[in-house]
Amino acid sequence: MRLLAILATSCFVSSMSMRIVDPVVPDIARDLAIDTASVAMLASLYAFPYALAQPVLGAFGDAFGKARIIKIALAVLALCLAASALAPTFASLSVARLVGGAAAGGIIPLAFAIVGDRFPMSERQIALSRVLTAIIAGQLTGSIGSGLIASMFGWRVATAGATSLALIAFVVTLWQLRPAPGVQRQAPSLKEFIDGYRAVFANPRSVVCFAAVFAEGIVIFGLFPYVAILLEERGAGGLKEAGFVLAGFGFGGFVYTALVRLMLGRLGFYKLILAGGIVSGIGLALLSLGTSWPREMATFLIVGVGFYMIHNSLQTQATELAPHNRGSAVAMHAFFMFLGQAFGPVVYGIGLAGLGSTWVLLMAGASMGLLGVATAWGLKARSAVTIPEVAGQAGT
């Protein structure tokens, strides 16, 4: 469907922009004469504004149209990527990543909300998985592309390439993405803003969904900025190898999208979440062995399969928490996810310094296993609870 292809284009760029820094942390540190631990915090600097912008962008999407907000966000993101490539200092690079993070927050969550608006629940998880394919492709491009290009030409050239792709996506989206016909919108008000989020949290499943994605953000994505650092410390590889290792996670996502229909048919919704926690937990525990980079890439593939088994299920739930305020619901999903991603590098930094990589990765694996159990149980326990309806209309 053309709509999914257009949304996939914008989501590809947003996802790519998140991951381009991860494999090149050591290169940025050498270029700007700053320690790697500080550069690793760029992940948090990107994720915090992404999270904090969600309550506003979600409500704006419901009020002004999700398609319009996506276009504006893409334009700002492209400018910030260009500023990152030209940044003369670590401070200016930090500002560009901070603003870029806030802009990126207006793309993927609102694209998911558009899917929620235009696809019935029976088709929604499959439709979301199609957009998810583009998001994973963006992660792969950001990880492999950034690592390979930076190993030959430096991180600035890699970021300039990302800027070009963002500009292309902006032109395509500006030209092709149209709002749903016949949608009536009202000027936003503070009361509607508050009522919209009250409707989201009136659904008892919201607490489980948001707590789960917050934990995912910490345990899974908090590790990413340290992959290149750990590989260099072990003598297992550099920027290029780090890009391939991180790409394993994206390949795991592709495996999931290829098998999602089969998995849902065989396992059902709740067992899919439970199995995802166990699979990703085993993968993280295996990373503690510290083997060669090809084996670590294969292990990241396992982590990726398990993660998306949980995460795609939670994305589907988020689109149904408050059907009349879907933009706000998906924005809250992204808010907690990226809040977790913002805290993740800090948590891992403290853990790696105090306990070492082996214990930290074993604890991360156990955490994901427990998360799968707790999330499946929590959602199932709340499945029969009556959810109050709130009047309104979600537009795209």
C-alpha positions as CSV (number, residue, x, y, z in Angstrom):
1,M,0.0,0.0,0.0
2,R,1.4,3.4,-1.0
3,L,0.6,4.9,2.5
4,L,2.8,2.4,4.2
5,A,5.6,3.0,1.7
6,I,5.5,6.7,2.4
7,L,5.4,6.3,6.1
8,A,8.3,3.8,5.8
9,T,10.4,6.4,4.0
10,S,10.2,8.9,6.9
11,C,10.6,6.3,9.6
12,F,13.7,4.9,7.8
13,V,15.4,8.3,8.1
14,S,14.3,8.8,11.7
15,S,15.6,5.4,12.7
16,M,18.9,5.9,10.8
17,S,19.6,9.2,12.6
18,M,19.3,7.5,16.0
19,R,22.0,5.0,15.3
20,I,24.6,6.8,13.2
21,V,26.6,7.8,16.3
22,D,26.8,4.4,18.0
23,P,29.5,2.8,16.0
24,V,31.6,5.9,15.6
25,V,32.0,7.0,19.3
26,P,35.8,6.4,19.3
27,D,36.2,8.3,16.0
28,I,34.3,11.3,17.3
29,A,36.3,11.2,20.5
30,R,39.6,11.3,18.7
31,D,38.4,14.0,16.2
32,L,37.1,16.4,18.9
33,A,39.7,15.5,21.6
34,I,37.2,14.3,24.2
35,D,36.9,11.1,26.2
36,T,34.8,8.2,24.8
37,A,32.5,8.1,27.9
38,S,31.4,11.7,27.2
39,V,30.7,10.9,23.5
40,A,28.7,7.9,24.5
41,M,26.4,10.2,26.4
42,L,25.3,11.7,23.0
43,A,22.8,8.8,22.9
44,S,21.2,10.2,26.1
45,L,21.3,13.7,24.7
46,Y,19.4,12.5,21.7
47,A,16.9,10.4,23.6
48,F,16.0,12.8,26.3
49,P,14.5,15.5,24.0
50,Y,12.9,12.8,21.9
51,A,11.1,11.6,25.0
52,L,10.3,15.0,26.4
53,A,8.8,16.3,23.1
54,Q,6.3,13.4,22.9
55,P,3.5,14.8,25.0
56,V,3.4,18.0,22.9
57,L,4.0,16.4,19.5
58,G,1.4,13.7,20.1
59,A,-1.3,16.3,21.1
60,F,-0.2,18.5,18.1
61,G,-0.6,15.5,15.8
62,D,-4.2,14.9,17.0
63,A,-5.0,18.7,16.7
64,F,-3.2,19.8,13.6
65,G,-2.8,16.6,11.7
66,K,-0.2,13.9,12.0
67,A,0.9,14.2,8.4
68,R,1.7,17.9,8.8
69,I,3.8,17.4,12.0
70,I,5.8,14.6,10.3
71,K,6.7,16.9,7.4
72,I,7.9,19.6,9.7
73,A,9.8,17.2,11.9
74,L,11.6,15.7,8.9
75,A,12.7,19.2,7.7
76,V,14.2,20.1,11.1
77,L,15.9,16.7,11.4
78,A,17.6,17.1,8.1
79,L,18.9,20.5,9.2
80,C,20.2,19.1,12.4
81,L,22.0,16.2,10.6
82,A,23.7,18.8,8.4
83,A,24.7,20.8,11.5
84,S,26.1,17.7,13.1
85,A,28.3,16.9,10.1
86,L,29.7,20.5,10.2
87,A,30.0,20.8,14.0
88,P,33.4,22.3,15.0
89,T,33.2,21.4,18.7
90,F,31.6,18.8,20.9
91,A,29.3,21.4,22.3
92,S,27.9,22.3,18.9
93,L,27.6,18.6,18.0
94,S,25.7,18.1,21.3
95,V,23.2,20.9,20.5
96,A,22.6,19.6,17.0
97,R,21.9,16.1,18.4
98,L,19.7,17.5,21.1
99,V,17.5,19.5,18.7
100,G,17.5,16.6,16.2
101,G,16.3,14.2,18.9
102,A,13.3,16.4,19.6
103,A,12.5,16.7,15.8
104,A,12.8,12.9,15.3
105,G,10.2,12.4,18.0
106,G,7.6,13.8,15.6
107,I,8.1,11.0,13.0
108,I,7.9,7.4,14.0
109,P,5.3,7.7,16.8
110,L,2.9,9.7,14.6
111,A,3.5,7.3,11.7
112,F,2.4,4.5,14.0
113,A,-0.7,6.6,15.0
114,I,-1.6,7.0,11.3
115,V,-1.4,3.3,10.8
116,G,-3.7,2.9,13.9
117,D,-6.2,5.4,12.4
118,R,-6.3,3.7,9.0
119,F,-6.0,0.0,9.7
120,P,-8.5,-2.1,11.7
121,M,-7.1,-3.9,14.8
122,S,-7.2,-7.3,13.0
123,E,-4.7,-6.0,10.4
124,R,-2.8,-3.6,12.5
125,Q,0.1,-5.6,13.9
126,I,0.9,-6.9,10.4
127,A,0.7,-3.3,9.0
128,L,2.9,-2.0,11.8
129,S,5.4,-4.7,11.1
130,R,5.8,-3.5,7.6
131,V,6.7,0.0,8.8
132,L,8.9,-1.7,11.3
133,T,10.9,-3.2,8.5
134,A,11.8,0.3,7.3
135,I,12.8,1.3,10.8
136,I,15.0,-1.8,11.1
137,A,16.5,-1.0,7.7
138,G,17.3,2.5,9.0
139,Q,19.0,1.0,12.0
140,L,21.1,-1.2,9.7
141,T,22.0,1.7,7.5
142,G,22.9,3.8,10.4
143,S,25.0,1.1,12.0
144,I,26.7,-0.5,9.0
145,G,26.8,2.5,6.8
146,S,28.2,4.8,9.5
147,G,30.8,2.3,10.6
148,L,32.0,1.5,7.1
149,I,32.1,5.1,5.8
150,A,33.7,6.4,9.0
151,S,36.4,3.7,8.9
152,M,37.4,5.0,5.4
153,F,36.5,8.7,5.4
154,G,35.6,9.7,9.0
155,W,32.4,10.2,10.9
156,R,31.6,13.6,9.3
157,V,31.3,12.1,5.8
158,A,29.0,9.4,7.2
159,T,26.8,12.1,8.8
160,A,26.7,14.1,5.6
161,G,25.5,11.0,3.8
162,A,22.7,10.7,6.3
163,T,21.8,14.3,5.7
164,S,21.3,13.6,2.0
165,L,19.0,10.7,2.7
166,A,17.0,12.8,5.1
167,L,16.5,15.5,2.5
168,I,15.3,13.0,0.0
169,A,12.8,11.6,2.5
170,F,11.5,15.1,3.3
171,V,10.8,15.8,-0.4
172,V,9.0,12.4,-0.9
173,T,6.9,12.9,2.2
174,L,6.1,16.5,1.4
175,W,5.0,15.5,-2.1
176,Q,3.1,12.3,-1.3
177,L,1.8,12.1,2.3
178,R,-1.7,13.4,2.5
179,P,-4.1,13.8,5.5
180,A,-7.1,11.5,5.7
181,P,-10.1,13.1,3.9
182,G,-13.0,14.4,5.8
183,V,-11.3,14.8,9.1
184,Q,-12.6,17.7,11.2
185,R,-10.2,19.2,13.7
186,Q,-10.6,21.8,16.4
187,A,-8.1,24.3,17.7
188,P,-6.1,22.7,20.6
189,S,-6.8,23.8,24.1
190,L,-5.2,23.0,27.4
191,K,-8.4,21.1,28.5
192,E,-8.3,18.9,25.4
193,F,-4.6,18.3,25.9
194,I,-5.1,17.1,29.5
195,D,-8.3,15.1,28.7
196,G,-6.5,13.3,25.9
197,Y,-3.7,12.1,28.1
198,R,-6.2,11.3,30.9
199,A,-8.0,9.0,28.4
200,V,-4.7,7.3,27.7
201,F,-4.0,6.6,31.3
202,A,-7.6,5.6,32.0
203,N,-6.8,2.4,30.2
204,P,-5.3,0.0,32.8
205,R,-3.1,-1.6,30.2
206,S,-1.2,1.7,29.8
207,V,0.8,1.3,32.9
208,V,2.1,-2.2,31.8
209,C,2.8,-1.0,28.3
210,F,4.7,2.1,29.3
211,A,6.7,0.4,32.1
212,A,7.7,-2.3,29.7
213,V,9.0,0.0,27.0
214,F,10.8,2.1,29.6
215,A,12.7,-1.1,30.8
216,E,13.4,-2.1,27.2
217,G,15.0,1.3,26.5
218,I,17.3,0.9,29.4
219,V,18.3,-2.7,29.0
220,I,18.6,-3.0,25.3
221,F,19.5,0.4,23.8
222,G,21.6,1.5,26.8
223,L,24.2,-1.0,25.7
224,F,24.6,0.3,22.1
225,P,26.9,3.2,22.6
226,Y,29.4,0.9,24.4
227,V,29.7,-1.8,21.7
228,A,32.5,0.0,19.8
229,I,34.3,0.8,23.0
230,L,34.1,-2.8,24.3
231,L,35.2,-4.2,21.0
232,E,38.3,-1.9,20.9
233,E,39.1,-2.7,24.6
234,R,39.0,-6.5,23.8
235,G,41.0,-6.1,20.6
236,A,38.0,-7.7,18.7
237,G,37.5,-4.9,16.2
238,G,37.1,-1.2,15.5
239,L,34.5,1.1,13.9
240,K,33.7,-1.1,11.0
241,E,33.3,-4.2,13.1
242,A,31.1,-2.3,15.6
243,G,28.8,-1.4,12.8
244,F,28.4,-5.0,11.8
245,V,27.8,-6.2,15.3
246,L,25.1,-3.6,15.9
247,A,23.6,-4.5,12.5
248,G,23.0,-8.0,13.9
249,F,20.2,-6.5,16.0
250,G,18.6,-5.1,12.9
251,F,18.9,-8.4,11.1
252,G,17.1,-10.0,14.0
253,G,14.3,-7.5,13.4
254,F,14.1,-8.6,9.8
255,V,13.8,-12.2,11.0
256,Y,10.9,-11.2,13.2
257,T,9.0,-9.3,10.5
258,A,9.4,-12.3,8.2
259,L,8.0,-14.7,10.8
260,V,5.5,-12.4,12.7
261,R,2.4,-13.9,11.1
262,L,3.6,-17.5,11.8
263,M,4.6,-16.5,15.4
264,L,1.3,-14.9,16.1
265,G,-0.6,-17.9,14.8
266,R,1.5,-20.5,16.7
267,L,2.1,-18.6,20.0
268,G,-0.7,-16.0,20.3
269,F,-0.2,-12.5,21.6
270,Y,0.8,-13.2,25.3
271,K,3.1,-16.1,24.6
272,L,4.8,-14.1,21.9
273,I,5.7,-11.5,24.5
274,L,6.8,-14.1,27.0
275,A,9.0,-15.9,24.5
276,G,10.5,-12.6,23.3
277,G,11.8,-11.8,26.8
278,I,13.4,-15.2,27.1
279,V,15.0,-15.1,23.7
280,S,16.4,-11.6,24.1
281,G,17.6,-12.4,27.7
282,I,19.5,-15.4,26.4
283,G,21.1,-13.3,23.7
284,L,22.3,-10.7,26.2
285,A,23.7,-13.3,28.5
286,L,25.7,-14.9,25.6
287,L,27.2,-11.5,24.9
288,S,29.0,-11.7,28.3
289,L,31.3,-14.4,26.8
290,G,33.1,-11.7,24.9
291,T,33.9,-13.8,21.8
292,S,34.9,-12.6,18.2
293,W,32.9,-9.9,16.5
294,P,31.1,-12.3,14.0
295,R,29.8,-14.3,16.9
296,E,28.7,-11.2,18.7
297,M,26.9,-10.1,15.6
298,A,25.1,-13.4,15.5
299,T,24.3,-13.0,19.2
300,F,22.9,-9.5,18.6
301,L,20.6,-11.1,16.0
302,I,19.2,-13.3,18.7
303,V,18.7,-10.2,20.9
304,G,17.0,-8.4,18.0
305,V,14.5,-11.2,17.3
306,G,13.5,-11.4,21.0
307,F,13.3,-7.6,21.4
308,Y,10.9,-7.2,18.5
309,M,8.7,-10.0,19.6
310,I,8.0,-7.9,22.7
311,H,8.2,-4.5,21.3
312,N,6.1,-4.8,18.2
313,S,3.4,-6.3,20.4
314,L,3.6,-3.3,22.7
315,Q,3.4,-1.0,19.7
316,T,0.2,-2.6,18.6
317,Q,-1.3,-2.2,22.1
318,A,-0.3,1.4,22.2
319,T,-2.4,2.2,19.1
320,E,-5.5,0.8,20.9
321,L,-5.1,2.3,24.4
322,A,-7.2,5.4,23.5
323,P,-8.6,5.1,19.9
324,H,-10.0,8.7,20.0
325,N,-6.6,10.1,21.2
326,R,-4.3,7.7,19.3
327,G,-1.6,10.3,18.6
328,S,-1.3,11.0,22.3
329,A,-1.3,7.3,23.2
330,V,1.6,6.5,20.8
331,A,3.4,9.6,21.9
332,M,3.3,8.3,25.5
333,H,4.6,5.0,24.3
334,A,7.6,6.7,22.6
335,F,8.1,9.0,25.6
336,F,8.7,6.2,28.0
337,M,10.7,4.2,25.4
338,F,13.1,7.0,24.8
339,L,13.2,8.0,28.5
340,G,14.6,4.5,29.0
341,Q,17.0,5.0,26.2
342,A,18.2,8.2,27.7
343,F,18.8,6.6,31.1
344,G,20.3,3.4,29.6
345,P,23.8,4.7,28.7
346,V,24.1,6.2,32.2
347,V,23.1,3.0,33.9
348,Y,25.4,0.9,31.7
349,G,28.2,3.4,32.3
350,I,27.9,3.0,36.0
351,G,27.6,-0.7,35.8
352,L,30.5,-1.3,33.5
353,A,32.8,0.9,35.6
354,G,31.8,-0.8,38.8
355,L,31.0,-4.4,37.9
356,G,32.6,-5.1,34.5
357,S,30.9,-6.2,31.3
358,T,30.4,-9.9,32.2
359,W,28.2,-9.2,35.3
360,V,26.4,-6.3,33.7
361,L,25.4,-8.4,30.6
362,L,24.3,-11.3,32.7
363,M,22.1,-9.0,34.8
364,A,20.7,-7.5,31.6
365,G,19.8,-10.9,30.3
366,A,18.0,-11.8,33.5
367,S,16.2,-8.5,33.4
368,M,14.8,-9.1,29.9
369,G,13.6,-12.6,30.8
370,L,11.8,-11.3,33.8
371,L,10.4,-8.4,31.7
372,G,8.8,-10.8,29.3
373,V,7.1,-12.8,32.1
374,A,5.9,-9.6,33.9
375,T,4.6,-7.9,30.7
376,A,2.7,-10.9,29.4
377,W,1.1,-11.5,32.9
378,G,0.3,-7.8,33.4
379,L,-1.4,-7.3,30.1
380,K,-3.4,-10.6,30.4
381,A,-4.6,-9.7,33.9
382,R,-5.9,-6.4,32.6
383,S,-7.5,-7.7,29.4
384,A,-11.0,-8.0,30.9
385,V,-11.1,-4.6,32.5
386,T,-13.7,-2.1,31.1
387,I,-12.1,0.9,29.5
388,P,-13.9,4.2,29.6
389,E,-14.5,5.9,26.2
390,V,-13.7,9.6,25.6
391,A,-15.4,11.5,22.9
392,G,-13.3,12.9,20.1
393,Q,-11.8,12.1,16.7
394,A,-8.3,11.2,15.7
395,G,-7.1,12.7,12.5
396,T,-4.1,12.2,10.4
